[in-house]
Amino acid sequence: MADAGLGPLVRLAERAGLPALVGDRLRIEGAGSGAGANPAAKVMTLVAAMCAGADSIDDTDRLRHGAMGRLFDGVRAPSTLGTFLRASTHGHNRQLHSVHRDFLARLARTAPLLPGVDRVAFVDIDPTHGRVYGRAKQGAEVGRFKGVRTLHPILATLSTPLARPVTAAVRLRRGKAADARGAGPFTAEALAATRQAGASGTVTVRADSQFYNADVVAACRLPPAACRRANARFSVTVRMNQHVAAAISAIDEDAWTAIRYPDAFVDPDTGELVSDAEVAEITYTAFTGRKKAEHVTARLIVRRVRRLNAGVAAGQGELLGHVFGRDQSARFTLAAGPDPVDRVT
């Protein structure tokens, strides 16, 4: 019995109510070949197979090898699971999202999945590309990667200082979808799942510059805007523009604090090793091109790193061998809490 460890895992899923949630929420009607029959058994088979390492429909047959039948009943054949998956639409995906959100909350209450979530929690949002091969697969397109057919889902993970990340929300998108497409409503959905999972303390949303837009920030914020309901802090990397550059130029030279990294790392822009940097902050109002209710005043936190002085190559000498530059090697992060200027992420 190669995957006997699935026993306690499936028992935990049953105890947290996964089969009951699927049976109550998922409805596939009007599909032929019995695709909608007994969805709970099919979803449980798929979940168990993926936990055992399956990454395709054919791989789910590993649950029927050896003596697995003595441990589990109700395991469905790969052909049955394929029919079930192909009958699923976007609406059925949304039904499964509802199952996932409630199951995560139940699992967090049943097992020590997210220790410390009632004090501090982090929600990290990022897109990814998943390669697919079937030309008939809905939404599969050649997008960012030349010649590679992908789907482009967006994911949100939930973690704490004491817990590894778990998936809080996921949304499938077509391969050519923009990175930030639907990011605002998705952030609100991820934060709702986070609160439902027991995050009653400080929640911080973290994202890179692809998600630097008013809709994402608004999903984290408090009233007066009606959609700012989640009461979450945020830390979003800011794209460089003339307004950000002007704010950085206004930082006094005496405001920079030196950082010494214990281990040097490679700068992704230059390929150089970085061991020294400086950090400073200034108050900044973002999204001023939108209506006033959507303006966000927060802390603009800037890091600049040492870069080789081009003058060295021209015989400058070692006295000014490095300079601190305010160019693309800097990192700009807009960060705020419920009180935008006073709270720190």
VOMI-519684 format. One record per residue (C-alpha): y, z, x. Coordinates in nm, 3 decimals, padded with zeros to 5 digits. Last residue first. Example, Ala and Ser with C-alpha at 12.3 -4.5 7.8 and 13.67 -1.06 7.14 Angstrom:
<recs>
<<-00.106; 00.714; 01.367>> <<-00.450; 00.780; 01.230>> 
</recs>
This chain:
<recs>
<<04.742; 00.813; 00.349>> <<05.067; 01.003; 00.336>> <<05.264; 01.122; 00.037>> <<05.642; 01.156; 00.048>> <<05.757; 00.798; 00.011>> <<05.540; 00.670; -00.275>> <<05.487; 00.993; -00.470>> <<05.135; 00.911; -00.599>> <<05.046; 00.816; -00.243>> <<05.162; 00.533; -00.022>> <<05.069; 00.296; 00.258>> <<05.187; -00.051; 00.351>> <<05.014; -00.139; 00.674>> <<05.138; -00.370; 00.944>> <<04.929; -00.438; 01.250>> <<05.094; -00.577; 01.564>> <<04.936; -00.856; 01.765>> <<05.130; -01.113; 01.565>> <<05.453; -01.022; 01.738>> <<05.654; -00.705; 01.790>> <<05.575; -00.679; 02.161>> <<05.519; -00.384; 02.392>> <<05.545; -00.515; 02.745>> <<05.304; -00.523; 03.036>> <<05.341; -00.610; 03.406>> <<05.702; -00.505; 03.412>> <<05.688; -00.336; 03.753>> <<05.392; -00.558; 03.848>> <<05.588; -00.855; 03.978>> <<05.782; -01.127; 03.795>> <<05.626; -01.409; 03.996>> <<05.601; -01.669; 03.719>> <<05.260; -01.543; 03.605>> <<05.409; -01.198; 03.568>> <<05.681; -01.339; 03.341>> <<05.425; -01.393; 03.065>> <<05.414; -01.017; 03.021>> <<05.061; -00.913; 02.929>> <<05.044; -00.751; 02.588>> <<05.053; -00.383; 02.500>> <<04.997; -00.307; 02.134>> <<05.223; -00.255; 01.836>> <<05.131; -00.050; 01.533>> <<05.348; -00.042; 01.224>> <<05.330; 00.185; 00.919>> <<05.546; 00.069; 00.627>> <<05.574; 00.374; 00.404>> <<05.627; 00.308; 00.036>> <<05.869; 00.165; -00.218>> <<05.698; -00.059; -00.473>> <<05.889; -00.303; -00.694>> <<05.699; -00.387; -01.012>> <<05.947; -00.226; -01.253>> <<06.225; -00.425; -01.083>> <<06.088; -00.766; -01.179>> <<05.927; -00.961; -00.898>> <<06.086; -01.099; -00.580>> <<06.127; -00.745; -00.449>> <<05.749; -00.725; -00.403>> <<05.770; -00.452; -00.136>> <<06.024; -00.182; -00.065>> <<05.995; -00.035; 00.285>> <<06.045; 00.311; 00.434>> <<05.983; 00.309; 00.808>> <<05.694; 00.397; 01.032>> <<05.602; 00.405; 01.398>> <<05.298; 00.345; 01.619>> <<05.258; 00.260; 01.986>> <<04.960; 00.114; 02.168>> <<04.749; 00.160; 02.479>> <<04.382; 00.077; 02.550>> <<04.360; -00.286; 02.441>> <<04.132; -00.534; 02.615>> <<04.250; -00.891; 02.573>> <<04.091; -01.144; 02.338>> <<04.437; -01.239; 02.212>> <<04.415; -01.217; 01.833>> <<04.103; -01.000; 01.790>> <<04.227; -00.747; 02.050>> <<03.915; -00.626; 02.231>> <<03.865; -00.251; 02.250>> <<03.940; 00.016; 02.512>> <<03.773; 00.352; 02.468>> <<03.971; 00.677; 02.472>> <<04.263; 00.502; 02.298>> <<04.604; 00.627; 02.408>> <<04.867; 00.611; 02.137>> <<05.242; 00.641; 02.204>> <<05.483; 00.733; 01.927>> <<05.771; 00.499; 01.843>> <<06.079; 00.649; 01.675>> <<06.294; 00.646; 01.991>> <<06.303; 00.266; 01.981>> <<06.467; 00.279; 01.639>> <<06.291; 00.087; 01.364>> <<06.527; -00.170; 01.212>> <<06.341; -00.460; 01.376>> <<06.032; -00.359; 01.180>> <<06.220; -00.383; 00.851>> <<06.359; -00.726; 00.945>> <<06.009; -00.851; 01.032>> <<05.878; -00.725; 00.698>> <<06.153; -00.910; 00.514>> <<06.106; -01.228; 00.720>> <<05.732; -01.240; 00.653>> <<05.420; -01.091; 00.812>> <<05.137; -01.016; 00.570>> <<05.091; -00.647; 00.494>> <<04.764; -00.458; 00.538>> <<04.700; -00.241; 00.234>> <<04.662; 00.135; 00.226>> <<04.662; 00.276; -00.125>> <<04.679; 00.610; -00.301>> <<04.526; 00.638; -00.644>> <<04.674; 00.764; -00.969>> <<04.466; 00.517; -01.173>> <<04.720; 00.438; -01.442>> <<04.968; 00.194; -01.303>> <<04.911; -00.059; -01.584>> <<05.176; 00.092; -01.809>> <<05.446; 00.076; -01.545>> <<05.631; 00.407; -01.550>> <<05.358; 00.510; -01.469>> <<05.116; 00.588; -01.179>> <<04.984; 00.342; -00.920>> <<04.653; 00.200; -00.809>> <<04.628; -00.102; -01.040>> <<04.992; -00.180; -00.960>> <<04.902; -00.216; -00.592>> <<04.640; -00.481; -00.669>> <<04.869; -00.668; -00.909>> <<05.168; -00.658; -00.672>> <<04.992; -00.843; -00.393>> <<04.860; -00.762; -00.047>> <<04.494; -00.824; -00.124>> <<04.430; -01.089; 00.143>> <<04.619; -00.862; 00.382>> <<04.332; -00.618; 00.415>> <<04.219; -00.352; 00.170>> <<04.193; 00.026; 00.134>> <<04.216; 00.217; -00.194>> <<04.255; 00.592; -00.146>> <<04.127; 00.847; -00.399>> <<04.233; 01.212; -00.375>> <<04.041; 01.447; -00.602>> <<03.845; 01.392; -00.925>> <<03.607; 01.132; -00.784>> <<03.306; 01.214; -01.003>> <<03.131; 00.879; -01.046>> <<03.346; 00.805; -01.351>> <<03.655; 00.828; -01.132>> <<03.507; 00.573; -00.894>> <<03.393; 00.343; -01.176>> <<03.748; 00.345; -01.316>> <<03.881; 00.275; -00.966>> <<03.651; -00.025; -00.929>> <<03.758; -00.164; -01.266>> <<04.128; -00.126; -01.180>> <<04.065; -00.300; -00.848>> <<03.886; -00.582; -01.030>> <<04.177; -00.623; -01.271>> <<04.412; -00.674; -00.973>> <<04.174; -00.873; -00.751>> <<04.110; -01.149; -01.006>> <<04.142; -01.414; -00.734>> <<04.231; -01.244; -00.406>> <<04.003; -01.444; -00.176>> <<04.066; -01.772; -00.358>> <<03.764; -01.911; -00.540>> <<03.596; -02.209; -00.374>> <<03.245; -02.064; -00.391>> <<03.269; -01.958; -00.753>> <<03.305; -01.588; -00.828>> <<03.065; -01.298; -00.885>> <<03.215; -00.954; -00.938>> <<03.102; -00.634; -00.774>> <<03.185; -00.270; -00.840>> <<03.118; 00.075; -00.692>> <<02.869; -00.032; -00.426>> <<02.776; 00.266; -00.211>> <<02.936; 00.362; 00.119>> <<02.785; 00.637; 00.336>> <<02.875; 00.993; 00.252>> <<03.048; 01.286; 00.423>> <<03.401; 01.147; 00.472>> <<03.358; 00.987; 00.128>> <<03.250; 00.641; 00.019>> <<03.288; 00.390; -00.263>> <<03.247; 00.018; -00.200>> <<03.429; -00.260; -00.383>> <<03.301; -00.615; -00.377>> <<03.434; -00.966; -00.441>> <<03.182; -01.246; -00.475>> <<03.226; -01.593; -00.322>> <<02.916; -01.803; -00.393>> <<02.817; -02.042; -00.120>> <<02.720; -02.398; -00.025>> <<02.762; -02.456; 00.349>> <<02.882; -02.798; 00.472>> <<03.209; -02.660; 00.606>> <<03.241; -02.288; 00.548>> <<03.549; -02.207; 00.342>> <<03.423; -02.368; 00.023>> <<03.116; -02.577; -00.046>> <<03.029; -02.476; -00.400>> <<02.782; -02.266; -00.599>> <<02.949; -02.161; -00.925>> <<02.639; -02.204; -01.140>> <<02.330; -02.287; -00.934>> <<02.236; -02.651; -00.994>> <<02.268; -02.747; -00.627>> <<02.025; -02.471; -00.528>> <<02.079; -02.354; -00.171>> <<02.291; -02.042; -00.178>> <<02.492; -01.874; 00.096>> <<02.672; -01.555; 00.002>> <<03.038; -01.533; 00.100>> <<03.223; -01.202; 00.100>> <<03.536; -01.055; -00.050>> <<03.674; -00.710; 00.037>> <<03.777; -00.388; -00.136>> <<03.727; -00.043; 00.015>> <<03.749; 00.259; -00.218>> <<03.773; 00.589; -00.032>> <<03.709; 00.934; -00.179>> <<03.839; 01.283; -00.103>> <<03.787; 01.610; -00.295>> <<03.547; 01.556; -00.587>> <<03.365; 01.291; -00.382>> <<03.268; 01.558; -00.128>> <<02.899; 01.469; -00.131>> <<02.841; 01.122; -00.277>> <<02.470; 01.060; -00.343>> <<02.358; 01.422; -00.368>> <<02.122; 01.332; -00.658>> <<02.135; 01.356; -01.038>> <<02.513; 01.369; -01.087>> <<02.583; 01.080; -00.850>> <<02.293; 00.890; -01.010>> <<02.445; 00.935; -01.355>> <<02.783; 00.801; -01.242>> <<02.622; 00.509; -01.059>> <<02.412; 00.433; -01.367>> <<02.720; 00.421; -01.588>> <<02.894; 00.171; -01.360>> <<02.582; -00.038; -01.302>> <<02.498; -00.068; -01.671>> <<02.853; -00.183; -01.748>> <<02.830; -00.435; -01.465>> <<02.497; -00.549; -01.615>> <<02.673; -00.632; -01.941>> <<02.935; -00.822; -01.741>> <<02.660; -01.022; -01.576>> <<02.521; -01.100; -01.921>> <<02.859; -01.243; -02.017>> <<02.863; -01.455; -01.701>> <<02.532; -01.604; -01.810>> <<02.170; -01.502; -01.758>> <<01.895; -01.744; -01.861>> <<01.829; -01.839; -01.499>> <<01.764; -01.474; -01.412>> <<01.505; -01.424; -01.686>> <<01.322; -01.748; -01.612>> <<01.309; -01.655; -01.244>> <<01.178; -01.308; -01.330>> <<00.894; -01.458; -01.532>> <<00.806; -01.699; -01.250>> <<00.815; -01.412; -00.999>> <<00.561; -01.211; -01.202>> <<00.667; -00.892; -01.379>> <<00.569; -00.537; -01.282>> <<00.505; -00.332; -01.599>> <<00.283; -00.078; -01.425>> <<00.342; 00.079; -01.088>> <<00.129; 00.287; -00.851>> <<-00.218; 00.145; -00.915>> <<-00.071; -00.206; -00.936>> <<00.071; -00.161; -00.587>> <<-00.286; -00.146; -00.451>> <<-00.264; -00.464; -00.247>> <<00.011; -00.704; -00.344>> <<00.184; -00.717; -00.683>> <<00.521; -00.574; -00.569>> <<00.528; -00.833; -00.290>> <<00.562; -01.098; -00.561>> <<00.935; -01.024; -00.568>> <<00.967; -01.240; -00.256>> <<00.936; -01.558; -00.465>> <<01.261; -01.475; -00.645>> <<01.453; -01.444; -00.319>> <<01.593; -01.166; -00.100>> <<01.309; -00.914; -00.122>> <<01.338; -00.621; 00.119>> <<01.160; -00.336; -00.059>> <<01.486; -00.224; -00.222>> <<01.522; -00.581; -00.347>> <<01.174; -00.568; -00.502>> <<01.242; -00.233; -00.672>> <<01.568; -00.362; -00.822>> <<01.405; -00.686; -00.941>> <<01.111; -00.506; -01.100>> <<01.343; -00.255; -01.268>> <<01.552; -00.542; -01.404>> <<01.244; -00.714; -01.542>> <<01.102; -00.399; -01.701>> <<01.437; -00.318; -01.865>> <<01.485; -00.674; -01.992>> <<01.183; -00.649; -02.225>> <<01.209; -00.996; -02.378>> <<01.524; -01.199; -02.313>> <<01.361; -01.482; -02.119>> <<01.084; -01.522; -02.379>> <<01.033; -01.889; -02.291>> <<01.354; -01.991; -02.468>> <<01.691; -01.822; -02.470>> <<01.858; -01.749; -02.805>> <<01.939; -01.391; -02.720>> <<01.975; -01.215; -02.385>> <<02.097; -00.862; -02.464>> <<02.159; -00.604; -02.193>> <<02.324; -00.275; -02.291>> <<02.060; -00.051; -02.451>> <<01.749; -00.167; -02.267>> <<01.942; -00.178; -01.940>> <<02.075; 00.176; -01.990>> <<01.729; 00.307; -02.085>> <<01.569; 00.151; -01.775>> <<01.841; 00.298; -01.546>> <<01.832; 00.652; -01.687>> <<01.895; 00.872; -01.384>> <<01.535; 00.999; -01.407>> <<01.410; 00.641; -01.416>> <<01.606; 00.550; -01.104>> <<01.476; 00.865; -00.931>> <<01.116; 00.774; -01.024>> <<01.172; 00.425; -00.887>> <<01.288; 00.567; -00.553>> <<01.013; 00.830; -00.544>> <<00.743; 00.559; -00.577>> <<00.915; 00.288; -00.372>> <<00.797; 00.465; -00.058>> <<00.452; 00.320; -00.130>> <<00.575; -00.016; -00.004>> <<00.285; -00.135; 00.213>> <<00.000; 00.000; 00.000>> 
</recs>
